Amino acid sequence: MPKLLSGAEIVFKALEDQKVEYIFGYPGGAVLPIYDELKNHKSIKHILARHEQGAGHSAEGYARSSGKPGVLLVTSGPGATNAVTALTDAYMDSVPLVCISGQVPTHLIGTDAFQECDTTGITRPCTKHNWLVKDVNDLSRVLHLAFEVATTGRPGPVLVDIPKDIQFKKGKYKFFKNTLKKKLNGKVSNKIHNSELDKFIDLMKKSSKPIFYTGGGVINSGPDASKHLRELVSLTGFPITSTLQGLGAYPGDDPQFLGMLGMHGTYEANNAMHDCDLMINIGARFDDRITGKVDEFSPGSKKIHVDIDPSSIGKNIKVDLAIVSDVTELLKSLNKRFKEKNKNFVSSNKQKTSKWWEQIGKWREKKSLNFINSNKVIKPQHAVQRLYELTKDQDTFITTEVGQHQMWAAQHYKFNKPNRWMTSGGLGTMGYGLPAAIGVQIANPGKLVVDIAGEASVLMTMQEMSTAVQYRLPIKIFILNNEYMGMVRQWQELLHEKNYSESYTAALPDFVKLAESYGCVGIRAKTPEELDGKIKEMINIDKPVIFDCVVDKAENCFPMIPSGKPHNQMILGPEEEEQISDEGKILV
Amino acid sequence: MAKSKSAYSVPGKIGKIERRIIVVWVDNEAGVLARIAGLFSGRGYNIESLAVAEVDKKKHISRITIVTEGTPQVIEQINLQLKKLVPVHKVADFKRGEKDILFRELALFKILGNSKKIEKVKKICKKFNPVVLDKTSKSVVIQVTALRAEIDKLALDLKSLGLISTSRTGAVAMTKGPKIFN
């Protein structure tokens, strides 16, 4: 007869067998038995957040920068509801999270007990799957299944709700492996057929105006996917653009890279998407920020779509060739087959795509990321550029909050490796970046981790600075402070007759003093001259830093595709007709 | 300058809406119906009727039959999204008019009236396998099985004959011949 373990012991046994090293969490009444057991498991370290949302985003940052699932431990009721934003965020951006929540004892479920809520009911639409465990002998199977569901197919969050009496009860433990009888996402086999590859290659060979459009699926598939993608792009000589989530899969400073596409993407990327005759979508999902007006989206192109999730295919845009596959597997076989029959493709195909590259060159001449720099106030784009220049020689990890600063970071910071860029794209969660940076720093000790933030966003989860100080995590919070919710203000200026309704924060804390009160370092930069010196100072401090970068309050984020417009109708600058002189213009 | 006042894109062209019957085999576990219903409501799909019961007591498999309507794109999404749910084993979907598929719905009618009236009711129901489940001097409960539209019409016709209560199941479906759904 196997030794019987308590539910709490089973939880840790399962976490150990899943090789979990860190749990992000916050204790409370309904998880006390699990917290009591923590001391007996030295290989698992608990990171105490200051709010369950913070714990959740930290787990996301950990997962996205390490490729391993993030683990979250919260109590019942408010503990679980506070985690909902992070779970939804992870669901939208396909981040593998396993959330373990405490629940009131089984005999109290349904009685409106203290700190009771219908956790599985609340989290059903924001998890891949969730479980309420009512029998301790189910617990080990459910926990291992939870890890499997979170990490296979299109990754995402799962939740296991464990009533307090189950945590005390004794039961059997067993390590279950591959309990899912079918492949996830509804597909039984992921075999790639040669006929599909041949069709893929044929479309590429016939195209004279091709473009690769790659997304977060490349990152989620693991670092090998980026390697294979780079090989394919160099084998074909085709231009490539990336979504917000895909940045880093392909080097941001490579001449074949056209920059990010979408609402705030570059002129060349969006126009190339609109005018191409072949669009090769690898691991992206035709999101509404990418497509703009669906009816006028890239009207003349054949489209190939590679996605691990069958429900992503044909959801927004009809495609000509759909392949349901993991990106790594697909690219590996595609490159192999392509190389077999197409030696020197780039040189033999040069003629065919030369006009296309010429056209792209013309679009590039617009220099759509330009802005008018100033020597009096710090322009936020300039601040991001300087941060990039001063950190690009070391392996830097960037997280962001949500808004203008996020788009400027995506436009002006060039990523060369996958898993270096953590941003809330799908849900657009203000307050994501600071706690995410904590998780990133834990997964990557000794590396430089910077949260490019806005002052409004960062205040939403500012309490997590206390976590960073407690665990000596030298994260850098680089705030582009314009005293406005910048993106809200920008939309109000452009679309609501400059009625700046409630988008100005009239009372902000002194971020330098705030940093000091948390026990970290505060730095403020007010002028362009002092910016470089202060950024260097920030990088060299081996402690958490809040950097208050006081920037131009009225700057808008361009280029921009107004909603409901096709890709070839972008707004390039503050005044379309205004001639921007070469002086004072920063070339990027 | 932008004419759109929304941060979201404007709706595109809408395809032709058609009615479909979707059959789903699921593990009969707590919350599974909420998962299916939540998927429909959360993504803005329609449920016209829904019939569910366990069909395999050993493996605890339930068979859910959902009547829905939507554009071909929406129907495809419903299929694909359903298949992603962990407790879902398989999904099949059919058009109402498909030849190889049988559809049936069951209805109970309670009618008040004297025996003469009730005889008339039975006559109207004749084509639809009527079974009298309960009879008193003043009332009758009659069971019929038919297609949805037939029951709709029957209910309308019985109104003037003293119909006071109607209870209907959703549609259930099965293939004709030796084949089964795959």
Interface residues (C-beta under 8 A of the other chain):
Chain A: T120 G121 R124 P125 K128 H129 L132 V149 L180 K182 L184 N185 G186 K187 D288 T291 G292 K293 V294 D295 D309 P310 S311 G314 K315 W491 L494 L495 H496 P562 S563 G564 K565 I571
Chain B: M1 A2 K3 S4 K5 S6 A7 Y8 S9 V10 G12 K13 A30 G31 A34 R35 G38 G42 Q73 E76 Q77 L80 Q81 L82 K83 K84 L85 V86 V88 H89 V91
